[in-house]
């Protein structure tokens, strides 16, 4: 197993462990995560996405797009800025609560993985920051 595969396997175990928590135990764990997360702005990610690979982060925003993946995880495109700007590509090992749908507000906990390029419906290649999420939590308004 390569170093990258070991890291991803560790993140998957972490995600499954978080899923087993509930109530105050989950809140406490996610608060500790937030306190230890890197302070990385979206502008920093746009300028130098590779320099933040592996950083522990927390983002809040609106779900622009969400799809369950065949392997059991979930993909989200999360708008972290106003009106859906500053998108982040998020792959979650464990699907979020069923209340998380397009236009939901969520908080995402995970690790940055560098830039991700995809092709838009209009045929444009778009590159945005990406992360592997260990938890996607609905936010109350």
TORKOL-4160 file (C-alpha; in steps of 0.2 Angstrom, whole numbers, padded with zeros to 4 digits, m for minus):
141
<pt num="1" X="0000" Y="0000" Z="0000"/>
<pt num="2" X="0007" Y="0017" Z="m0005"/>
<pt num="3" X="0008" Y="0032" Z="0007"/>
<pt num="4" X="m0006" Y="0040" Z="m0001"/>
<pt num="5" X="m0017" Y="0025" Z="0000"/>
<pt num="6" X="m0013" Y="0023" Z="0019"/>
<pt num="7" X="m0018" Y="0041" Z="0022"/>
<pt num="8" X="m0034" Y="0039" Z="0013"/>
<pt num="9" X="m0038" Y="0023" Z="0022"/>
<pt num="10" X="m0034" Y="0032" Z="0039"/>
<pt num="11" X="m0046" Y="0046" Z="0033"/>
<pt num="12" X="m0060" Y="0033" Z="0029"/>
<pt num="13" X="m0058" Y="0025" Z="0046"/>
<pt num="14" X="m0059" Y="0043" Z="0054"/>
<pt num="15" X="m0075" Y="0046" Z="0044"/>
<pt num="16" X="m0083" Y="0030" Z="0049"/>
<pt num="17" X="m0078" Y="0033" Z="0068"/>
<pt num="18" X="m0087" Y="0050" Z="0067"/>
<pt num="19" X="m0102" Y="0043" Z="0060"/>
<pt num="20" X="m0104" Y="0032" Z="0075"/>
<pt num="21" X="m0105" Y="0047" Z="0087"/>
<pt num="22" X="m0120" Y="0057" Z="0090"/>
<pt num="23" X="m0127" Y="0072" Z="0101"/>
<pt num="24" X="m0114" Y="0080" Z="0112"/>
<pt num="25" X="m0100" Y="0068" Z="0109"/>
<pt num="26" X="m0101" Y="0072" Z="0090"/>
<pt num="27" X="m0102" Y="0091" Z="0094"/>
<pt num="28" X="m0087" Y="0090" Z="0105"/>
<pt num="29" X="m0077" Y="0080" Z="0092"/>
<pt num="30" X="m0081" Y="0092" Z="0078"/>
<pt num="31" X="m0077" Y="0107" Z="0089"/>
<pt num="32" X="m0060" Y="0100" Z="0093"/>
<pt num="33" X="m0058" Y="0097" Z="0074"/>
<pt num="34" X="m0063" Y="0116" Z="0071"/>
<pt num="35" X="m0050" Y="0122" Z="0084"/>
<pt num="36" X="m0036" Y="0112" Z="0076"/>
<pt num="37" X="m0041" Y="0116" Z="0058"/>
<pt num="38" X="m0029" Y="0126" Z="0047"/>
<pt num="39" X="m0034" Y="0144" Z="0043"/>
<pt num="40" X="m0034" Y="0144" Z="0024"/>
<pt num="41" X="m0044" Y="0157" Z="0014"/>
<pt num="42" X="m0052" Y="0153" Z="m0003"/>
<pt num="43" X="m0040" Y="0166" Z="m0011"/>
<pt num="44" X="m0025" Y="0156" Z="m0004"/>
<pt num="45" X="m0032" Y="0140" Z="m0011"/>
<pt num="46" X="m0034" Y="0148" Z="m0028"/>
<pt num="47" X="m0017" Y="0155" Z="m0028"/>
<pt num="48" X="m0007" Y="0140" Z="m0022"/>
<pt num="49" X="m0018" Y="0124" Z="m0020"/>
<pt num="50" X="m0004" Y="0112" Z="m0019"/>
<pt num="51" X="0004" Y="0120" Z="m0005"/>
<pt num="52" X="m0011" Y="0116" Z="0007"/>
<pt num="53" X="m0013" Y="0097" Z="0002"/>
<pt num="54" X="m0016" Y="0087" Z="0018"/>
<pt num="55" X="m0021" Y="0103" Z="0028"/>
<pt num="56" X="m0036" Y="0099" Z="0040"/>
<pt num="57" X="m0050" Y="0112" Z="0036"/>
<pt num="58" X="m0068" Y="0116" Z="0040"/>
<pt num="59" X="m0079" Y="0125" Z="0027"/>
<pt num="60" X="m0097" Y="0131" Z="0028"/>
<pt num="61" X="m0108" Y="0135" Z="0013"/>
<pt num="62" X="m0122" Y="0130" Z="0002"/>
<pt num="63" X="m0123" Y="0114" Z="m0007"/>
<pt num="64" X="m0123" Y="0118" Z="m0026"/>
<pt num="65" X="m0124" Y="0100" Z="m0032"/>
<pt num="66" X="m0124" Y="0083" Z="m0023"/>
<pt num="67" X="m0123" Y="0065" Z="m0029"/>
<pt num="68" X="m0122" Y="0049" Z="m0021"/>
<pt num="69" X="m0107" Y="0038" Z="m0028"/>
<pt num="70" X="m0108" Y="0020" Z="m0032"/>
<pt num="71" X="m0094" Y="0016" Z="m0019"/>
<pt num="72" X="m0105" Y="0022" Z="m0005"/>
<pt num="73" X="m0098" Y="0040" Z="m0003"/>
<pt num="74" X="m0105" Y="0056" Z="m0009"/>
<pt num="75" X="m0099" Y="0070" Z="m0020"/>
<pt num="76" X="m0104" Y="0088" Z="m0017"/>
<pt num="77" X="m0100" Y="0105" Z="m0025"/>
<pt num="78" X="m0100" Y="0117" Z="m0011"/>
<pt num="79" X="m0102" Y="0136" Z="m0013"/>
<pt num="80" X="m0092" Y="0144" Z="0001"/>
<pt num="81" X="m0094" Y="0162" Z="m0004"/>
<pt num="82" X="m0110" Y="0173" Z="m0006"/>
<pt num="83" X="m0122" Y="0167" Z="m0020"/>
<pt num="84" X="m0113" Y="0151" Z="m0023"/>
<pt num="85" X="m0096" Y="0158" Z="m0027"/>
<pt num="86" X="m0080" Y="0151" Z="m0021"/>
<pt num="87" X="m0084" Y="0133" Z="m0025"/>
<pt num="88" X="m0075" Y="0118" Z="m0017"/>
<pt num="89" X="m0076" Y="0100" Z="m0024"/>
<pt num="90" X="m0080" Y="0088" Z="m0009"/>
<pt num="91" X="m0079" Y="0070" Z="m0009"/>
<pt num="92" X="m0086" Y="0062" Z="0007"/>
<pt num="93" X="m0083" Y="0044" Z="0012"/>
<pt num="94" X="m0099" Y="0043" Z="0022"/>
<pt num="95" X="m0115" Y="0050" Z="0015"/>
<pt num="96" X="m0122" Y="0065" Z="0025"/>
<pt num="97" X="m0139" Y="0065" Z="0033"/>
<pt num="98" X="m0153" Y="0063" Z="0020"/>
<pt num="99" X="m0158" Y="0081" Z="0024"/>
<pt num="100" X="m0143" Y="0087" Z="0015"/>
<pt num="101" X="m0149" Y="0091" Z="m0003"/>
<pt num="102" X="m0145" Y="0105" Z="m0016"/>
<pt num="103" X="m0147" Y="0122" Z="m0008"/>
<pt num="104" X="m0144" Y="0115" Z="0010"/>
<pt num="105" X="m0132" Y="0124" Z="0021"/>
<pt num="106" X="m0119" Y="0113" Z="0028"/>
<pt num="107" X="m0102" Y="0113" Z="0037"/>
<pt num="108" X="m0089" Y="0101" Z="0030"/>
<pt num="109" X="m0074" Y="0094" Z="0040"/>
<pt num="110" X="m0060" Y="0086" Z="0030"/>
<pt num="111" X="m0043" Y="0087" Z="0022"/>
<pt num="112" X="m0038" Y="0097" Z="0007"/>
<pt num="113" X="m0032" Y="0087" Z="m0008"/>
<pt num="114" X="m0027" Y="0101" Z="m0021"/>
<pt num="115" X="m0035" Y="0106" Z="m0037"/>
<pt num="116" X="m0049" Y="0096" Z="m0046"/>
<pt num="117" X="m0053" Y="0099" Z="m0064"/>
<pt num="118" X="m0069" Y="0094" Z="m0071"/>
<pt num="119" X="m0079" Y="0099" Z="m0087"/>
<pt num="120" X="m0095" Y="0109" Z="m0085"/>
<pt num="121" X="m0111" Y="0106" Z="m0095"/>
<pt num="122" X="m0106" Y="0120" Z="m0107"/>
<pt num="123" X="m0089" Y="0111" Z="m0111"/>
<pt num="124" X="m0077" Y="0122" Z="m0101"/>
<pt num="125" X="m0063" Y="0114" Z="m0091"/>
<pt num="126" X="m0065" Y="0121" Z="m0073"/>
<pt num="127" X="m0052" Y="0119" Z="m0059"/>
<pt num="128" X="m0057" Y="0122" Z="m0041"/>
<pt num="129" X="m0050" Y="0117" Z="m0024"/>
<pt num="130" X="m0055" Y="0100" Z="m0018"/>
<pt num="131" X="m0056" Y="0090" Z="m0001"/>
<pt num="132" X="m0059" Y="0073" Z="0006"/>
<pt num="133" X="m0073" Y="0075" Z="0019"/>
<pt num="134" X="m0074" Y="0065" Z="0035"/>
<pt num="135" X="m0090" Y="0073" Z="0040"/>
<pt num="136" X="m0104" Y="0084" Z="0031"/>
<pt num="137" X="m0116" Y="0091" Z="0044"/>
<pt num="138" X="m0132" Y="0101" Z="0041"/>
<pt num="139" X="m0132" Y="0118" Z="0048"/>
<pt num="140" X="m0147" Y="0125" Z="0057"/>
<pt num="141" X="m0152" Y="0142" Z="0051"/>
